Amino acid sequence: ISTEYLRTSTKLFSALYDVDNNILGNQYKNDNNYKVNLFSLKPIFTLNKTHYSFKIAINTLLYKIEFKDFINNSVNANEFIITPEFYFNYKLNRKAKLSASYQYHAILPEEDKLFSGIIQNDYRSFSSNTLSLEFLQTHSYTFEYAYNDFFNFKKLHINIKHNYKPNNYFYDSSINQNITVNNLFLASLSTKDYNLNLFGEIYFHPLKTTF
């Protein structure tokens, strides 16, 4: 069992001025303070046998979030989240094994995704956000076959990974002939991706070369 306490604080002040050095308005200004207090407790259970092993971790996270916006409305939240992890390995023989894992991630939004006043990035590009303290969620599944013949210099790894996100960040862009304003917002629109990774290695003695 492991435990952790983390406290972070981030401040932001920004403003856009006209040619007379006057602030254009609150729409182009940010003045906020982002504080996060996190207490976590992580119990881990492992079991090792001759042909198989598995590990279960139950991450319990308690967040106290304070986003003080001195121009617009402030937002506070208390969140209790459980993010489980599961790992399983099975030995087919001394050279090969199968493994599977599942992980759930809940990621707190960072400060660059919270400011609402427009910020200038370069000559034509501007950014803003739709404020939301909702966590970005990800379910990750991994399956792998691994073969390692150390004495004959042969390796083979096949890895399949699937990520499912119930929510994600998207851009709402306003474009005209002079400027582009990109507004980032979090929406409950799911996305999925699949990854297939293949890795093989073999030593060819007549050429004294590894392929």
C-alpha positions in Angstrom: 0.0 0.0 0.0 1.4 3.4 -1.0 0.0 6.9 -0.3 0.8 10.4 -1.6 -0.2 14.0 -1.0 0.3 16.6 -3.7 -0.4 20.3 -3.8 0.0 22.5 -6.8 -0.8 26.1 -7.5 -0.7 28.0 -10.9 -1.4 31.6 -11.6 -2.1 33.3 -15.0 -2.4 36.9 -15.9 -2.6 38.0 -19.6 -4.1 40.9 -21.5 -4.2 42.3 -25.0 -3.7 46.0 -25.6 -4.6 48.4 -28.4 -2.2 50.9 -30.0 -2.9 53.4 -27.2 -1.8 50.7 -24.6 -5.3 50.2 -23.3 -6.7 46.8 -22.5 -9.2 45.8 -25.2 -11.6 44.3 -22.7 -12.3 41.4 -20.4 -12.8 39.1 -23.3 -9.1 39.5 -24.0 -7.9 39.3 -20.4 -7.1 36.4 -17.9 -6.6 36.7 -14.2 -6.9 33.3 -12.4 -5.4 31.1 -9.8 -5.6 27.3 -10.2 -5.1 25.2 -7.0 -5.2 21.4 -6.7 -4.9 19.3 -3.6 -4.6 15.5 -4.2 -4.6 12.7 -1.7 -4.1 9.2 -3.1 -4.1 5.7 -1.7 -2.9 2.8 -3.8 -3.3 -0.8 -2.6 -1.6 -3.4 -4.8 -2.1 -7.1 -4.7 0.2 -9.5 -6.6 0.2 -13.3 -7.0 3.1 -15.2 -8.6 2.8 -18.9 -9.6 4.9 -21.2 -11.7 3.1 -20.6 -15.0 1.2 -17.4 -14.4 1.1 -14.2 -12.3 -1.2 -11.2 -12.0 -1.3 -7.9 -10.3 -4.3 -5.7 -9.3 -4.0 -2.1 -8.3 -6.9 0.0 -7.0 -5.9 3.7 -7.1 -8.2 5.8 -5.0 -7.9 9.6 -5.6 -9.4 12.4 -3.7 -9.2 15.8 -5.4 -9.9 19.3 -4.0 -9.9 21.7 -6.9 -10.2 25.5 -6.7 -10.2 27.6 -9.9 -10.4 31.3 -8.9 -11.3 33.5 -11.9 -11.1 37.2 -10.8 -12.8 38.3 -14.0 -15.5 35.7 -14.5 -17.0 33.1 -12.2 -14.8 30.9 -10.0 -15.3 27.1 -9.9 -14.7 24.7 -7.1 -15.0 20.9 -7.1 -14.3 17.9 -4.9 -13.8 14.6 -6.8 -13.4 11.1 -5.5 -12.1 8.8 -8.3 -11.1 5.1 -8.5 -8.7 4.1 -11.3 -8.1 0.3 -11.4 -5.3 -1.5 -13.1 -5.0 -5.2 -13.9 -2.0 -7.1 -15.3 -1.8 -10.8 -16.2 1.1 -13.0 -17.5 1.0 -16.6 -18.6 4.2 -18.6 -19.4 3.7 -20.9 -22.4 7.2 -22.3 -21.9 10.7 -21.1 -20.9 10.9 -18.9 -24.1 7.4 -17.6 -24.7 4.6 -15.9 -22.7 1.3 -14.2 -23.1 0.3 -11.1 -21.2 -2.8 -8.8 -20.9 -3.5 -5.6 -19.1 -6.2 -3.1 -18.5 -5.8 0.5 -17.2 -8.3 3.2 -16.5 -6.9 6.8 -16.5 -8.8 9.9 -15.3 -6.7 13.0 -16.1 -7.3 16.3 -14.5 -7.4 19.3 -17.0 -4.1 21.2 -17.0 -4.0 25.0 -16.7 -3.5 25.6 -20.5 -7.0 24.1 -21.0 -8.8 26.3 -18.5 -8.3 29.9 -19.3 -11.3 31.5 -21.0 -9.9 35.0 -22.1 -8.5 35.1 -25.6 -4.6 34.8 -25.8 -2.6 35.7 -28.8 -0.2 32.9 -30.0 1.3 34.7 -33.0 0.5 37.4 -35.6 -2.8 35.7 -36.8 -3.6 33.0 -34.3 -5.5 33.3 -31.0 -6.6 30.7 -28.4 -9.3 30.4 -25.7 -11.1 27.6 -23.8 -14.5 26.7 -22.6 -14.0 26.2 -18.9 -14.6 22.6 -17.6 -13.2 20.8 -14.6 -14.4 17.4 -16.0 -11.7 14.7 -16.1 -10.4 13.3 -19.4 -11.0 9.5 -19.3 -9.2 6.7 -21.0 -9.7 2.9 -21.0 -6.6 1.1 -22.2 -6.4 -2.7 -23.1 -3.2 -4.4 -24.1 -2.5 -8.0 -25.3 1.0 -9.2 -26.1 2.9 -12.3 -27.2 6.6 -12.4 -26.5 9.2 -15.0 -27.6 12.8 -14.7 -26.5 15.4 -17.3 -27.4 18.4 -15.7 -25.8 21.0 -18.4 -26.7 20.0 -18.5 -30.4 19.5 -14.7 -30.7 15.9 -14.8 -31.7 13.1 -12.4 -30.5 9.5 -11.9 -31.5 7.0 -9.5 -29.9 3.4 -8.9 -31.1 1.5 -6.2 -29.2 -2.1 -5.1 -29.7 -3.4 -2.1 -27.9 -6.9 -0.5 -27.8 -7.8 2.9 -26.3 -11.3 4.0 -25.7 -12.0 7.6 -24.6 -15.6 8.4 -23.5 -14.8 12.2 -23.8 -12.2 14.2 -25.6 -11.0 17.7 -26.5 -12.1 19.4 -29.7 -11.6 22.8 -31.3 -14.3 25.2 -32.4 -12.5 27.6 -34.8 -13.5 31.0 -36.0 -11.6 32.1 -39.2 -11.8 35.3 -41.2 -9.4 37.0 -43.6 -7.4 38.5 -40.7 -7.3 36.2 -37.7 -8.1 32.7 -36.5 -9.5 32.0 -33.0 -9.4 28.4 -31.8 -11.6 27.6 -28.8 -10.8 24.3 -27.0 -13.7 22.5 -25.3 -14.3 19.1 -23.7 -17.2 17.1 -25.1 -18.8 13.7 -24.4 -18.0 12.3 -27.8 -16.1 9.0 -27.7 -13.1 8.1 -29.7 -11.3 4.8 -30.3 -7.9 3.8 -31.6 -6.1 0.5 -32.2 -2.3 -0.1 -32.4 -0.5 -3.2 -33.7 3.2 -3.4 -33.0 5.4 -6.1 -34.4 9.1 -6.5 -33.5 11.4 -9.4 -34.5 15.1 -9.9 -34.2 17.3 -12.8 -35.5 21.1 -13.3 -35.8 22.3 -14.6 -39.1 25.7 -16.2 -38.4 27.2 -16.5 -42.0 27.0 -12.7 -42.3 27.6 -12.1 -38.6 24.6 -9.7 -38.8 21.5 -9.2 -36.8 18.3 -8.5 -38.7 
